[in-house]
Amino acid sequence: MKTVLICTLSAAFAAGALVPFRRSDGEPAAVRMQREVEALLASFDEAQRAKATFPFADAERRQWHFVPNVYPGVQLNELSVAQKCLVHRLLISVLSASGYHKTTTIVRLEDTLRDIAEAAGRKDPRRDPGRYSIAVFGEPSGDGGWGVRLQGHHVSWNFTTVDRETVLATPAFLGANPAEVRTGMHAGLRALPEEEDLGFELLGTLSETQKKTARLADTAPPDVVWGPGKTRESLGAPRGLAWTAMDERQRELLWRLIRVYLQNLEDWETAATKLLDAGRNEIHFAWMGATERGAGHYYRIQGPTFAIEYDNTQNGANHVHTVWHDLTNDFGVDALRAHYEQHHRSEAGK
């Protein structure tokens, strides 16, 4: 058994509380997630449950986004302190300590954005750490697939399970504005530091010849390419510098950078195994935009089964967007197909 002690809750969930949480070693992620979601649902009144729950096949399940809107589900600012603590327990059941810290730090940045707006004489009601929604799709205690989503400004976690053991988590979006807080009591705070630092470190190891291959354009795209409402075709085939064209140090840096994204999950090894089994030699690293900090830049890591994008072009290159996609299994599409095929074969054999 290991104990995870969650830090003081941010205003997005419930300020000033501590949530002790024990996770059983070896317990499947889907079992942990089911237990915490069922506890959360049991705490809801009838109106909250009606807002929070959807059929698994509902089209809303695949409507991921990250702009500061009010999304379907029950809002965090509609929950009691005890219920907000249950949301934290849910996150901890699936996310690693790093993934949890990033997520809650991003939520806290809503307070920073509100302070910035007020210092400029503006009121911006969108800047509210309570404007994040929890939505549950399907029946956690049923036989089929089900999922849960946490979504709001710069956060879209889409957790799905089909086999009752593995939790799939893509598309997974995390962003940060400001990427680095530069004023006030939180000056120096960075929600996603490794995503930027390791990208530049890897770029800095490339020879001029390698940079010419990796750098696809002088100007970075204004946002991640495979964004909400788009499909994998928007990315095209992997481009840039191939794994096989890197030396050992560069490969290690690239793998470390990939792990920064995978290790947001507690059970990240499942995703890593799939990625490596598909062929690391097919992984490409591409860069667009400035090669120095402070100006718009973008990178993409793409292999046979996954794509990771990082974009930092807004707010004077101090506004980061990142997204991790499974090329065939976002929202558990592949896993669901395999599950249903196996179920039909089993039924046919009876």
Secondary structure as the mmCIF struct_conf table of DSSP 4:
data_model
#
loop_
_struct_conf.conf_type_id
_struct_conf.id
_struct_conf.beg_label_comp_id
_struct_conf.beg_label_asym_id
_struct_conf.beg_label_seq_id
_struct_conf.end_label_comp_id
_struct_conf.end_label_asym_id
_struct_conf.end_label_seq_id
STRN STRN1 LYS A 2 ILE A 6
HELX_LH_PP_P HELX_LH_PP_P1 CYS A 7 CYS A 7
BEND BEND1 THR A 8 THR A 8
HELX_LH_PP_P HELX_LH_PP_P2 LEU A 9 SER A 10
TURN_TY1_P TURN_TY1_P1 ALA A 11 PHE A 13
TURN_TY1_P TURN_TY1_P2 ALA A 15 GLY A 16
STRN STRN2 VAL A 19 ARG A 23
TURN_TY1_P TURN_TY1_P3 ASP A 25 GLY A 26
HELX_RH_AL_P HELX_RH_AL_P1 ALA A 29 SER A 43
HELX_RH_AL_P HELX_RH_AL_P2 GLU A 46 ALA A 52
STRN STRN3 THR A 53 PHE A 54
TURN_TY1_P TURN_TY1_P4 PHE A 56 ALA A 57
HELX_RH_3T_P HELX_RH_3T_P1 ALA A 59 ARG A 62
BEND BEND2 VAL A 67 PRO A 68
HELX_LH_PP_P HELX_LH_PP_P3 VAL A 70 TYR A 71
BEND BEND3 PRO A 72 GLY A 73
STRN STRN4 VAL A 74 GLN A 75
HELX_RH_3T_P HELX_RH_3T_P2 LEU A 76 GLU A 78
BEND BEND4 LEU A 79 LEU A 79
HELX_RH_AL_P HELX_RH_AL_P3 VAL A 81 VAL A 94
STRN STRN5 LEU A 95 LEU A 95
HELX_RH_AL_P HELX_RH_AL_P4 ALA A 97 ALA A 119
TURN_TY1_P TURN_TY1_P5 ALA A 120 GLY A 121
TURN_TY1_P TURN_TY1_P6 PRO A 125 ARG A 126
TURN_TY1_P TURN_TY1_P7 PRO A 129 GLY A 130
STRN STRN6 SER A 133 PHE A 137
BEND BEND5 GLY A 138 GLY A 138
TURN_TY1_P TURN_TY1_P8 PRO A 140 SER A 141
BEND BEND6 GLY A 142 GLY A 144
STRN STRN7 TRP A 146 GLY A 152
TURN_TY1_P TURN_TY1_P9 HIS A 153 HIS A 154
STRN STRN8 VAL A 155 THR A 161
BEND BEND7 VAL A 162 GLU A 165
STRN STRN9 LEU A 168 LEU A 168
BEND BEND8 PRO A 171 PRO A 171
STRN STRN10 ALA A 172 ALA A 176
BEND BEND9 ASN A 177 ALA A 179
STRN STRN11 GLU A 180 GLU A 180
BEND BEND10 THR A 183 GLY A 184
TURN_TY1_P TURN_TY1_P10 MET A 185 GLY A 188
STRN STRN12 ARG A 190 ARG A 190
BEND BEND11 ALA A 191 LEU A 192
HELX_RH_AL_P HELX_RH_AL_P5 PRO A 193 THR A 205
HELX_RH_AL_P HELX_RH_AL_P6 GLU A 208 ALA A 214
STRN STRN13 ARG A 215 ALA A 217
BEND BEND12 ASP A 218 THR A 219
BEND BEND13 PRO A 222 ASP A 223
BEND BEND14 VAL A 225 TRP A 226
TURN_TY1_P TURN_TY1_P11 PRO A 228 GLY A 229
HELX_RH_3T_P HELX_RH_3T_P3 ARG A 232 SER A 234
TURN_TY1_P TURN_TY1_P12 LEU A 235 LEU A 235
BEND BEND15 ALA A 237 ALA A 237
BEND BEND16 GLY A 240 GLY A 240
STRN STRN14 LEU A 241 ALA A 242
HELX_RH_3T_P HELX_RH_3T_P4 TRP A 243 ALA A 245
BEND BEND17 MET A 246 MET A 246
HELX_RH_AL_P HELX_RH_AL_P7 GLU A 248 LEU A 262
TURN_TY1_P TURN_TY1_P13 GLN A 263 ASN A 264
STRN STRN15 LEU A 265 LEU A 265
TURN_TY1_P TURN_TY1_P14 GLU A 266 TRP A 268
HELX_RH_AL_P HELX_RH_AL_P8 GLU A 269 ASP A 277
TURN_TY1_P TURN_TY1_P15 ALA A 278 GLY A 279
HELX_RH_3T_P HELX_RH_3T_P5 ARG A 280 GLU A 282
STRN STRN16 HIS A 284 GLY A 289
BEND BEND18 THR A 291 GLU A 292
TURN_TY1_P TURN_TY1_P16 ARG A 293 GLY A 294
BEND BEND19 ALA A 295 ALA A 295
STRN STRN17 HIS A 297 GLN A 302
BEND BEND20 PRO A 304 THR A 305
STRN STRN18 PHE A 306 ASN A 312
BEND BEND21 GLN A 314 GLN A 314
TURN_TY1_P TURN_TY1_P17 ASN A 315 ALA A 317
STRN STRN19 VAL A 320 ASP A 326
TURN_TY1_P TURN_TY1_P18 LEU A 327 ASN A 329
HELX_RH_3T_P HELX_RH_3T_P6 ASP A 330 GLY A 332
HELX_RH_AL_P HELX_RH_AL_P9 VAL A 333 ALA A 348
TURN_TY1_P TURN_TY1_P19 GLY A 349 GLY A 349
#
